[in-house]
């Protein structure tokens, strides 16, 4: 055998050994990997802790990456180097579903777990704000109808809440909220801002004539300092509200419940966010919560099926379950029963 051939033979052998070691290391993962929504994070965490305490499996590793960030990681591929589950405070988008499929993530189990309300809150030391979705849009949109009249859209000129609505206080508009990768941000612009946008006749008409422009106008948040991005850390928002009584913050109802000694919710369109008003749909800024599971990882990563059973048990997501104690609004009995059966059968989703 020539020296050159011996060199290549040795190199191939070394590569095969390295590949085998890498594959062995990857296949040895024995802990569920979960990413995604900061809103779903506390619910997933309490389930994971119970799961770790009551089964022989390790407590799942959970990272709060935001709904969009979690979907990107989840959809990157199938294999133990990728997350098994992603939490989301909105339904998976069509583009994300297609990206998953393009990367081989084709069998996805969708789990609707409950509901949450998005709150606009301030310090308990301040007055409670009574506000409409139209007020929210006019205060936070990048472009608004010209206040001098006409249908022309102009850069948002409003600096104080009283300029938006004379019934609101003479304080600067300062709202602290999540970044665009957050499901909370997605839901806020869709439910609160678009809801207010639709109350303005000239903009509402765009939905029929130019839907793309309608969405762009309704969903684009101003960037002149009135809206302040605080990352995915809701605790940071609460800290800022505690130190600045004039500021408002955006986060989920469950987080509001956990910090009710520090912050209080605004009334939106006359409704206070409560367990009851979110459950019956009267509170206008409420949303479903989900998580998504790779079916291909079930049986490969130990415990995924048992984690699903724990999350969808009556003791967890039921009306009197421990997730309701954490602030999650449960699904009704019939939906829970139907969903639990579908999940236990590992039925995968389709995208309309």
C-alpha angles and dihedrals in degrees: 000000000000121000089244092053091046089053093053092044090053091046092052091047091051091049091050091050091049090048091050092049092049092048091048091050092049095046089050093070105125101172127083113244117214129179136168145064122045088210094056091039097089092047093048090045095056091047090048092050092050090046092052092047099046103038137050091248126100118259107266118253110240126192124190103222101147124257095276094045091048093051091051092053094042093050095048093093151299118280140080092280089067129068118270097210136022125199119216137186089205136035117277111271122240091244091052091048090052091048089053091052092048089056095048097262095129107141109062126170111213116207119192102199106176144294139290135188124226111229134202102209141175139186118299085233090067132069118272110257120228106201142160129226087246089057090050092052094047091048098047110026119106092225127029136172112284106269088214089066141271132076096279115126116227137179107281107272098181116115102164133041091237089061089059093046124359090219090065123083127273095250131120118268104251117158123173115204148149128286126258091266090065123098087215089060091047092051094043095055092043099045104028106026098034089044089056093041090056090058090066107083099210093052095039088058089062091068089073098038104034114007094177092056091044090056092044093052095043098043104039113101121210117257102200097101101274089102114049122196112222101182123238094311110105090182089065090055091052091049091052092049090050091055097039115045093186094059126090127211135205121220143124126291093245090059090048089054091052092052102036091130090063107031138033131200128248119234109247116203087344096306127114116212106249135152089258099044092050093045094051094041097241093119101083099213103059130124144184123258124218147174128203128213131198106233089201089065095055108104091017099067108045118244104014093121091048091049089054090051091050095048093049096043118116089241089061111032099016125111091267096031127126092255090062087054087057091054104265114139107229126229115248119271098259094049092048092050093048093044094048091054091049092048093047088055090050092235112182127223133246126207119231 
